[in-house]
Every structure is written in C-alpha cells, then in structure tokens.
Amino acid sequence: MGKVQIKLEFSGESHEFEMLSSETVLEAALREGIDAPYSCMAGVCTACQATVVSGKCEMDSNDILSDDEVEEGQTLCCQAKPSTETIHIQYPE
C-alpha cells in the first residue's frame, strides 16, 4: 500500500500527517515528534491503547485486548499498522 494519511488525536490536539503502511502508529507518531504514551512496545500492556475512529489497522501482536475490545475499535498503537489508505486514531483524554 505504501503511504497512508493519518489523523491522530492526542491531548486535545489533532495531528494529520503521512505514514508508511509498514510502520506502526506509535512509530509514526514518535517520528513526527508527538509525545504519545507507550511502555512495553510489545503489545502486552495498554499504555498505548487508543480507538480507531475510522479506517482499519492490523496488530502484529496483542496479548491484552479482548476480541470484543478489538471489535469495538480498540488498538495498541505500538502494534497497529494501517490496512487502509486513511486512518483516524484517538487516544483517550
């Protein structure tokens, strides 16, 4: 797929930028200088948990979110790679 347009809402601010489909949402956010929350970087905690408002992503690893949470749009940004050309992610306030 190549490049993806992402809208990332965090700490009351909205950031829109381009990311690669091969990088995680967290990697892209940190590259853009956004101080997004994270801890384990391995999909085993929920420090980077956020909601997929629109678009879709696939997680490389997920040892903590239930199937229901994923169905409701929850994702781990350290593991989430976009699978659509645009994606909108919202961190909790």
C-alpha positions in Angstrom: 0.0 0.0 0.0 2.9 2.4 0.7 1.8 5.7 2.2 -1.1 6.3 4.5 -2.8 9.5 5.7 -3.3 9.5 9.4 -5.2 11.8 11.7 -4.1 11.3 15.3 -5.9 12.9 18.2 -3.9 13.2 21.4 -4.0 15.5 24.5 -6.7 17.7 22.9 -4.6 18.3 19.7 -5.2 16.9 16.3 -2.2 15.9 14.1 -2.5 15.0 10.4 0.5 13.5 8.6 1.6 10.8 6.2 3.0 7.5 7.5 4.2 4.3 5.8 1.9 1.3 5.9 4.9 -0.7 7.1 5.3 1.3 10.4 3.2 1.2 13.5 1.0 4.1 14.5 3.3 4.7 17.5 6.5 4.7 15.4 4.9 7.2 13.1 3.7 9.4 16.0 7.1 9.4 17.6 8.8 10.2 14.3 6.5 13.2 14.0 7.6 14.4 17.4 4.3 13.6 19.1 4.7 12.6 22.8 2.4 9.6 22.5 2.1 7.3 25.5 3.8 3.9 25.5 5.7 1.5 27.7 6.4 -2.1 26.6 6.4 -1.7 22.8 5.4 -5.4 22.7 1.6 -5.5 22.8 1.5 -6.8 26.4 0.3 -3.6 28.3 -2.3 -1.0 27.5 -0.2 2.2 27.8 -0.6 2.9 24.1 -4.2 1.8 23.8 -6.4 4.0 21.5 -9.5 3.9 19.4 -9.7 3.5 15.7 -12.3 6.1 14.8 -12.2 5.4 11.0 -10.1 3.2 8.7 -8.6 -0.1 9.8 -5.4 -1.4 11.2 -3.9 -4.8 12.0 -1.9 -5.6 15.1 1.3 -7.6 14.8 0.8 -8.8 18.4 -2.0 -8.5 21.0 -1.7 -10.2 24.3 -4.0 -7.9 26.3 -7.1 -6.7 24.4 -10.1 -9.0 24.2 -11.8 -9.8 20.8 -14.7 -7.6 21.9 -12.4 -4.6 22.6 -10.8 -5.0 19.1 -14.3 -5.3 17.5 -15.2 -2.0 19.3 -12.2 -0.3 17.7 -9.6 -0.5 20.4 -6.0 -1.0 19.3 -2.5 -1.0 20.7 -0.6 1.7 18.8 2.8 0.0 19.3 1.5 -2.9 17.2 -1.1 -1.3 14.9 -0.2 -1.0 11.2 -2.8 0.6 8.9 -4.6 -1.6 6.4 -6.5 1.3 4.7 -5.3 4.4 2.9 -6.6 6.7 5.6 -6.9 6.1 9.3 -8.1 8.2 12.3 -6.8 7.2 15.7 -7.9 8.8 19.0 -6.1 8.4 22.3 -8.2 8.7 25.5 -8.2 12.1 27.2 
